[in-house]
């Protein structure tokens, strides 16, 4: 059941798309119910507390980016093809920043995983043909 839930989780989260042939494997913090992540990876109390803190911080950062996006569409000229091309380029930059915010919090949570939790993550990513994020040692 956990594999099915995680597979669904991966399909729902289309934010973190890499330019490589395979997509990066996202945990979906902020886009997925915390209970799903808690169950799949059997998080400890301290990890759960951190997850909730990450989720709150992620919400603030994405809200700010969403406001920028709305402002862009409301205020950017859109009357010529050049205007639309410029709008598209600026939107792509915002979209990339949004992806990086989600990835940042995924990496923060993954850094808290023990070896068994991380191996579960890697295995589930491989099962859905995604590239697991690699946590850089501190």
C-alpha positions in Angstrom: 0.0 0.0 0.0 2.8 2.4 0.8 4.3 1.9 -2.6 0.9 2.7 -4.2 0.6 5.8 -2.1 4.1 6.9 -2.9 3.6 6.3 -6.6 0.5 8.5 -6.5 2.4 11.1 -4.5 5.1 11.2 -7.2 2.6 11.5 -10.0 0.8 14.3 -8.2 3.9 16.4 -7.7 4.9 17.8 -11.0 6.8 20.7 -9.6 10.3 19.3 -9.6 11.1 18.5 -13.2 14.7 18.2 -14.2 16.0 18.8 -17.7 17.4 15.3 -17.7 15.7 12.3 -19.2 14.4 11.2 -15.7 12.7 13.5 -13.3 14.0 14.1 -9.8 12.1 12.3 -7.1 10.2 14.7 -5.0 8.8 14.1 -1.5 6.1 16.6 -2.1 6.3 18.6 1.1 3.5 21.1 1.0 1.7 19.3 -1.8 1.1 16.1 0.0 -0.5 15.4 3.4 2.1 15.2 6.1 0.5 12.0 7.3 1.4 10.3 4.1 5.1 11.2 4.4 5.1 10.3 8.1 3.6 6.9 7.4 5.7 6.0 4.4 9.0 6.8 6.1 7.9 6.1 9.7 9.2 9.5 10.9 10.2 10.0 14.5 8.7 12.8 16.6 11.6 15.2 16.0 11.4 14.5 12.3 7.6 15.2 12.4 8.2 18.5 14.1 10.8 19.5 11.5 8.5 18.4 8.7 5.8 20.7 10.0 8.2 23.6 10.4 9.5 23.0 6.8 5.9 22.9 5.5 5.1 26.2 7.2 8.3 27.9 5.8 7.6 26.4 2.4 4.1 27.9 2.4 5.4 31.3 3.2 8.1 31.2 0.4 5.6 29.8 -2.2 3.0 32.4 -1.2 5.5 35.1 -2.0 6.4 33.6 -5.3 2.7 33.2 -6.1 2.2 36.9 -5.4 5.1 37.7 -7.8 3.4 35.5 -10.4 0.1 37.2 -10.1 1.7 40.6 -10.2 3.6 39.6 -13.3 0.4 38.5 -15.2 -1.5 41.6 -14.0 1.1 44.2 -14.8 3.2 42.9 -17.6 2.4 44.2 -21.1 0.8 41.5 -23.3 -0.2 43.3 -26.4 2.5 42.1 -28.8 4.3 38.8 -29.5 7.4 40.3 -28.0 5.6 41.2 -24.8 4.3 37.7 -24.6 7.7 36.2 -25.2 9.2 38.4 -22.4 6.3 37.4 -20.1 6.9 33.7 -20.8 10.7 34.1 -20.1 9.9 35.9 -16.8 7.3 33.2 -15.9 9.9 30.5 -16.5 12.3 32.1 -14.1 9.5 32.2 -11.4 8.6 28.6 -12.1 12.3 27.6 -11.7 12.5 29.4 -8.4 9.4 27.6 -7.2 10.9 24.3 -8.1 14.1 25.2 -6.2 12.1 26.1 -3.1 10.3 22.7 -3.1 13.6 20.9 -3.7 15.3 22.9 -0.9 12.8 21.6 1.7 12.8 18.1 0.3 16.6 18.1 0.8 16.2 19.5 4.3 13.9 16.6 5.3 16.0 14.0 3.5 19.0 15.2 5.6 17.1 14.2 8.7 16.4 10.7 7.5 18.3 7.8 9.0 19.9 5.2 6.6 16.9 2.9 6.5 14.5 5.8 5.7 16.8 7.1 3.0 17.1 3.7 1.5 13.3 3.3 1.4 13.2 6.7 -0.4 15.8 5.6 -2.9 14.0 2.3 -3.5 10.6 3.9 -4.0 12.1 6.5 -6.4 13.7 3.7 -8.4 10.3 1.9 -8.6 8.7 4.9 -10.2 11.7 5.6 -12.4 12.7 8.9 -10.7 16.2 10.1 -9.7 16.6 10.3 -5.9 17.8 13.5 -4.6 21.3 13.2 -3.1 21.9 14.9 0.3 25.2 16.5 0.5 27.1 15.8 3.7 27.5 18.7 6.0 
